[in-house]
Amino acid sequence: MLTMTDKAADKVRFYAGQMAEAEGKTLRVFIQGGGCSGFQYGFTFDDAQADDTVVESAGIKVLVDPMSAQYLSGATVDFVEDLRGSGFVVENPNAVSTCGCGHSFQAGE
């Protein structure tokens, strides 16, 4: 369903070790309304819910809620550091267009 690159997984482990609020929690990747293209990606450390899908990739467990799962199927999460800055980037085959900043997308029908 969702793939994490090794670089993204390493960064998740780093943040999990640095953030007190991440202790005992699992990374959640989700979609929410907003951004300049309609949907945007979110990342947080959270507790699992009964209807979550739990994906394991690159040694990291990731929680995905049912609504987000339909938009994240086949997506790859990477961590990029370049001249524009650094952050998690989602390569999403379900996005028909993305905004210039790359943080939001429009989904296909």
Secondary structure, DSSP 8 states (H G I E B T S, - for coil): -EEE-HHHHHHHHHHHHH-GGGTT-EEEEEEEE-STTSEEEEEEEE---TT-EEEEETTEEEEE-HHHHHHHTTEEEEEEEETTEEEEEEE-TTEEEE-TTSSEEEE--
